[in-house]
Amino acid sequence: MPELPEVETMRRGVLGLVGGRIETFEKLPCQRRPIGITPTAGVLRKKLVGRTIQRIDRLGKRVLLVLDDQSRLMFEPRMTGLVLISDPPTHDHLRVRLTLTGTTHRELLYWDRRGLGSVRWFSAEQFANEFHQGRLGPDALDVDASTFREKFSSTRQPIKVALLDQRRIAGIGNLYASEILHLAKVHPAKPCNQLSAQAWKRIHACMVEVLELAIRYEGSTLNDGTYRNALNQNGRYQNEHRVYAKQGEVCRSCGKAVIVRTVQAQRATFHCPRCQKGK
């Protein structure tokens, strides 16, 4: 489930590790579905031990440790992964542990309930090649309104489906796409090439508003309890959701219509038929 707000919250939660020296890298024994680790744990150990964390970045829905040789260790949480500096939700699903010196927190943990995420190391050159311009769109919180419109306005795809395309804009996932479009009063099935210039400005402004507020509330912890921040605490933005997973409930915006659940590109979509009228 982690999307831009959750991953940005994880990143901010581990900023205290900057300046720390990596003492050990461990792939932990786990009986669950294995995560992707590239290169092998043994090679990673040789690449990482002795290196210092220079900064901690985010690339879309990924957390990056940038090391003193400009190599990167990338954590991609996917649906159920967490980057932690505190006790994990369970010990059965711990995947990776780094121990450090020179920081307040001595451990960095990667936890993943379903094993859908990955941990990957890149040299500076490999990283530039893998994520060169065009492979991943600009970050949703960095893109201006004009560029945002250019990325989408020519496609016939429904706006909700298009927002999930990380090659266009990086960071927006299923939950926040529904929330953004509800706030913008745009029907999720509206083809992108039929939206007006004013609608695009509204969607962009609502995207920034929703994502920034979600970060302030440290993300959304849903009923399955999977997402936790870096200190293994719940996010709070789920209490602000307008439409996501609220099918059958009265819309909190108009107070009249009932939230509807549909399926687009095999993903659940939620909208208010009164606030977000017609295609």
Secondary structure, DSSP 4 states (H G I P E B T S, - for coil): ---HHHHHHHHHHTGGGTTPEEEEEEE---SSPPPEEES-HHHHHHHHTT-BEEEEEEETTEEEEEETTS-EEEEE-TTTEEEESS--S-STTEEEEEEEESSS--EEEEEESSS--EEEEE-HHHHHHHT-BTTBPPBTTT--HHHHHHHHTT--SBHHHHHT-TTTSBS--HHHHHHHHHHHT--TT-BGGG--HHHHHHHHHHHHHHHHHHHHTT----TT-----TTS---SGGGG-SSTT-TTSBPTTTSSSB-EEEEETTEEEEE-TTTS---
